[in-house]
Amino acid sequence: MSWVLAYLALGAFSGFFAGLLGIGGGTLMTPLLMMMFAAQAGFPPAETLHLALGTSMATIFFTSISSLRTHHQHGAVLWPVVLTITPGILFGTLLGTLLAARVPAQPLAVFFACFVCFVAVQMLLNFKPKPSRELPGKLGLFGVGTGIGGVSALVAIGGGALTVPFLSWCNVRVHNAIGTSSAVGLPIAIGASLGYMFNGWGHPGLPQWSLGFVYLPALACLAGASVLVAPIGARLAHRLPVATLKRVFAVLLVLLAAKMLFDVFA
């Protein structure tokens, strides 16, 4: 029961910041989940990071549906772009999960920590690429989708940290970029979740109630709490000092990534 409460608290915490700051909860959820799994009996130490990545990615599936519905109601989703980029997204996520399942925990943790630091610096500096061109054609979007899907699957994010800057760079209005990114997060979550399930299927030593590299008890608690709390964070975004909270959140991400690296190499 204590771990159920811990999963619920983590889901609420990550969901709140996802709604407040408009970011996916995977960057926050993955290192904390790994620490929780490492502290429990029955979790193989060499696979705690893979389980954390897979479970975080499956949680994003549920949170992305809620986000997508809201943005679609406001007419902010560019569906032609979503349909064109989705094949590349699915291909990239399957490649990313295949690679993640075969990469040992230490180099995978280093890659995750580097990406988290990139996201944190982006938040601290409020980096926004200067619009300079139009969207590429079908082949170009397939290539971009492959890259976004692959990286997103490796670090368990919904892709917003990559999709929004890319669309903004291509002169897409920021509201449409965010709305379209939320829609792109759904195929990322589907492809990556299936990939982590498939690549972890039958893996020796995984805890009971695991579906590949997805731990179902944690998924149920995380998804339920985050979906309920995310709208609260979204409503408070207009009342709280979001710029200051972004800086605090960025520092927290770096500290969590550093702690994760310490645990993996220790």
C-alpha positions as CSV (number, residue, x, y, z in Angstrom):
1,M,0.0,0.0,0.0
2,S,2.9,2.4,0.7
3,W,4.2,2.0,-2.8
4,V,0.7,2.5,-4.2
5,L,0.5,5.8,-2.4
6,A,4.0,6.7,-3.7
7,Y,3.0,6.0,-7.3
8,L,-0.2,8.1,-6.9
9,A,1.9,11.0,-5.4
10,L,4.3,10.8,-8.3
11,G,1.5,10.7,-10.9
12,A,-0.1,13.7,-9.3
13,F,3.2,15.6,-9.0
14,S,4.2,15.0,-12.6
15,G,0.7,15.6,-13.9
16,F,0.5,18.9,-12.1
17,F,3.7,20.2,-13.7
18,A,2.8,18.8,-17.1
19,G,-0.4,20.8,-17.0
20,L,1.2,23.9,-15.5
21,L,4.3,24.1,-17.7
22,G,3.1,22.4,-20.8
23,I,5.8,19.6,-20.7
24,G,5.5,15.9,-20.6
25,G,5.9,14.2,-17.3
26,G,8.4,11.6,-18.5
27,T,11.5,13.7,-17.8
28,L,10.4,13.9,-14.2
29,M,8.7,10.5,-13.8
30,T,11.5,8.3,-15.2
31,P,14.3,9.1,-12.7
32,L,11.9,9.0,-9.7
33,L,10.4,5.7,-10.9
34,M,13.8,4.2,-11.3
35,M,14.6,5.1,-7.7
36,M,11.3,3.6,-6.5
37,F,11.8,0.4,-8.4
38,A,15.4,0.1,-7.1
39,A,14.1,0.4,-3.5
40,Q,11.6,-2.5,-3.9
41,A,12.3,-6.2,-3.7
42,G,11.8,-8.3,-6.9
43,F,13.1,-5.7,-9.3
44,P,16.3,-6.7,-11.1
45,P,18.9,-3.8,-10.7
46,A,20.0,-4.1,-14.3
47,E,16.5,-3.5,-15.6
48,T,15.1,-0.8,-13.3
49,L,15.9,2.0,-15.8
50,H,14.2,0.0,-18.7
51,L,11.1,-0.6,-16.5
52,A,11.0,3.1,-15.6
53,L,11.3,4.2,-19.3
54,G,8.6,1.7,-20.4
55,T,6.2,2.5,-17.6
56,S,6.7,6.3,-18.1
57,M,6.0,5.9,-21.8
58,A,2.8,4.0,-21.3
59,T,1.6,6.6,-18.8
60,I,2.1,9.3,-21.5
61,F,-0.4,7.5,-23.6
62,F,-3.2,8.4,-21.2
63,T,-2.1,11.9,-20.5
64,S,-1.7,12.7,-24.2
65,I,-5.3,11.7,-24.9
66,S,-6.5,14.3,-22.4
67,S,-4.2,17.0,-23.7
68,L,-5.1,16.2,-27.3
69,R,-8.8,16.4,-26.7
70,T,-8.4,19.9,-25.2
71,H,-6.3,21.3,-28.0
72,H,-8.6,19.8,-30.6
73,Q,-11.6,21.5,-29.1
74,H,-9.7,24.8,-29.5
75,G,-8.9,24.0,-33.2
76,A,-5.1,24.1,-32.5
77,V,-4.2,20.8,-34.1
78,L,-2.9,20.8,-37.6
79,W,-4.2,17.3,-38.6
80,P,-2.5,17.2,-42.1
81,V,0.9,17.6,-40.4
82,V,0.0,14.9,-37.8
83,L,-1.1,12.4,-40.4
84,T,2.1,13.0,-42.5
85,I,4.6,12.8,-39.7
86,T,3.0,9.8,-37.9
87,P,4.6,7.1,-40.0
88,G,8.0,8.4,-39.3
89,I,7.1,8.8,-35.6
90,L,6.0,5.1,-35.3
91,F,9.1,3.9,-37.2
92,G,11.4,6.0,-34.9
93,T,9.7,4.9,-31.7
94,L,10.1,1.2,-32.7
95,L,13.8,1.8,-33.5
96,G,14.3,3.7,-30.2
97,T,12.7,1.0,-28.0
98,L,14.7,-1.7,-29.8
99,L,17.9,0.2,-29.1
100,A,16.9,1.0,-25.5
101,A,16.2,-2.6,-24.8
102,R,19.7,-3.6,-25.9
103,V,21.7,-0.8,-24.5
104,P,23.0,-1.4,-20.9
105,A,21.7,0.8,-18.1
106,Q,24.8,3.0,-17.7
107,P,25.1,4.4,-21.3
108,L,21.4,4.7,-21.5
109,A,21.3,6.7,-18.2
110,V,24.1,9.0,-19.6
111,F,22.0,9.7,-22.7
112,F,18.9,10.3,-20.6
113,A,20.8,12.7,-18.3
114,C,22.2,14.7,-21.2
115,F,18.8,15.1,-22.8
116,V,17.3,16.2,-19.5
117,C,20.1,18.8,-19.1
118,F,19.2,20.0,-22.7
119,V,15.6,20.4,-21.7
120,A,16.5,22.2,-18.5
121,V,18.8,24.7,-20.3
122,Q,16.0,25.2,-22.9
123,M,13.6,26.1,-20.0
124,L,16.1,28.3,-18.1
125,L,16.9,30.3,-21.2
126,N,13.4,30.2,-22.6
127,F,14.9,29.3,-25.9
128,K,12.7,29.8,-29.0
129,P,14.1,29.2,-32.4
130,K,13.7,32.0,-34.9
131,P,11.1,31.1,-37.6
132,S,13.0,30.9,-40.9
133,R,11.4,28.4,-43.2
134,E,8.3,26.3,-44.2
135,L,7.5,22.8,-43.3
136,P,9.3,20.2,-45.4
137,G,7.6,17.7,-47.7
138,K,6.4,14.2,-46.9
139,L,9.8,12.7,-47.1
140,G,11.3,15.4,-44.9
141,L,8.5,15.1,-42.3
142,F,9.1,11.3,-42.3
143,G,12.8,11.8,-41.5
144,V,12.0,14.4,-38.8
145,G,9.3,12.1,-37.3
146,T,11.8,9.3,-37.2
147,G,14.3,11.4,-35.2
148,I,11.7,12.8,-32.8
149,G,10.1,9.3,-32.3
150,G,13.5,7.7,-31.7
151,V,14.8,10.2,-29.2
152,S,11.4,10.3,-27.4
153,A,11.3,6.6,-27.0
154,L,14.8,6.5,-25.6
155,V,14.1,9.1,-22.9
156,A,10.4,8.5,-22.4
157,I,8.9,11.8,-23.4
158,G,5.9,12.8,-25.5
159,G,8.1,14.7,-27.9
160,G,7.0,18.2,-27.1
161,A,10.6,19.3,-26.3
162,L,11.5,18.5,-29.9
163,T,8.3,18.9,-31.9
164,V,7.3,22.4,-30.7
165,P,10.7,24.0,-31.5
166,F,10.8,22.3,-34.9
167,L,7.3,23.5,-35.8
168,S,8.0,27.0,-34.5
169,W,11.2,27.0,-36.6
170,C,9.0,26.2,-39.6
171,N,6.8,29.3,-39.0
172,V,3.9,27.4,-37.4
173,R,2.0,29.6,-34.9
174,V,3.0,28.7,-31.3
175,H,-0.6,27.7,-30.4
176,N,-0.8,25.4,-33.4
177,A,2.7,24.1,-32.7
178,I,1.7,23.1,-29.1
179,G,-1.6,21.6,-30.2
180,T,0.0,19.6,-33.0
181,S,2.7,18.5,-30.7
182,S,0.1,17.1,-28.3
183,A,-1.4,15.1,-31.1
184,V,2.0,13.8,-32.2
185,G,2.5,12.7,-28.6
186,L,-0.2,10.0,-29.0
187,P,1.5,7.9,-31.7
188,I,4.8,8.4,-29.9
189,A,3.3,6.9,-26.8
190,I,1.6,4.1,-28.7
191,G,4.6,3.1,-30.6
192,A,7.0,3.3,-27.7
193,S,4.7,1.5,-25.3
194,L,4.3,-1.4,-27.7
195,G,8.0,-1.4,-28.3
196,Y,8.9,-1.6,-24.6
197,M,6.3,-4.3,-24.1
198,F,7.5,-6.4,-27.0
199,N,11.3,-6.0,-26.3
200,G,10.8,-6.8,-22.6
201,W,8.5,-9.7,-23.2
202,G,9.7,-12.9,-21.5
203,H,12.8,-11.1,-20.1
204,P,14.0,-13.1,-17.1
205,G,13.7,-11.7,-13.6
206,L,11.1,-9.0,-14.3
207,P,8.6,-8.5,-11.4
208,Q,5.1,-10.0,-11.4
209,W,2.4,-7.9,-13.2
210,S,5.0,-6.7,-15.7
211,L,4.0,-6.5,-19.4
212,G,7.4,-6.5,-20.9
213,F,9.1,-3.4,-19.6
214,V,5.8,-1.9,-18.4
215,Y,5.0,-2.4,-14.7
216,L,1.2,-2.4,-14.7
217,P,0.5,-1.5,-10.9
218,A,2.6,1.6,-11.3
219,L,1.0,2.4,-14.6
220,A,-2.5,2.3,-13.2
221,C,-1.7,4.6,-10.3
222,L,0.5,7.1,-12.3
223,A,-2.0,7.4,-15.2
224,G,-5.1,7.8,-12.9
225,A,-3.5,10.5,-10.8
226,S,-1.8,12.4,-13.6
227,V,-4.9,12.6,-15.7
228,L,-6.9,13.9,-12.8
229,V,-4.4,16.5,-11.6
230,A,-3.0,17.8,-15.0
231,P,-6.1,20.0,-15.6
232,I,-5.6,21.7,-12.2
233,G,-2.0,22.6,-13.2
234,A,-3.3,23.9,-16.6
235,R,-5.9,26.2,-14.8
236,L,-3.2,27.5,-12.4
237,A,-0.9,28.4,-15.2
238,H,-2.6,31.7,-15.6
239,R,-2.3,32.6,-11.9
240,L,1.1,31.4,-10.7
241,P,4.6,32.8,-11.7
242,V,5.2,30.2,-14.4
243,A,8.6,31.7,-15.4
244,T,9.9,31.3,-11.9
245,L,8.5,27.8,-11.6
246,K,10.1,26.8,-14.8
247,R,13.5,27.7,-13.5
248,V,12.9,25.8,-10.3
249,F,11.6,22.8,-12.2
250,A,14.7,22.9,-14.5
251,V,17.0,22.8,-11.5
252,L,15.0,19.9,-10.1
253,L,15.3,18.0,-13.4
254,V,19.1,18.4,-13.4
255,L,19.4,17.2,-9.7
256,L,17.2,14.2,-10.4
257,A,19.3,13.2,-13.5
258,A,22.5,13.6,-11.4
259,K,21.0,11.4,-8.7
260,M,19.9,8.8,-11.3
261,L,23.5,8.7,-12.7
262,F,24.9,8.3,-9.3
263,D,22.6,5.3,-8.5
264,V,23.4,3.6,-11.9
265,F,27.1,3.9,-11.6
266,A,27.2,3.2,-7.9
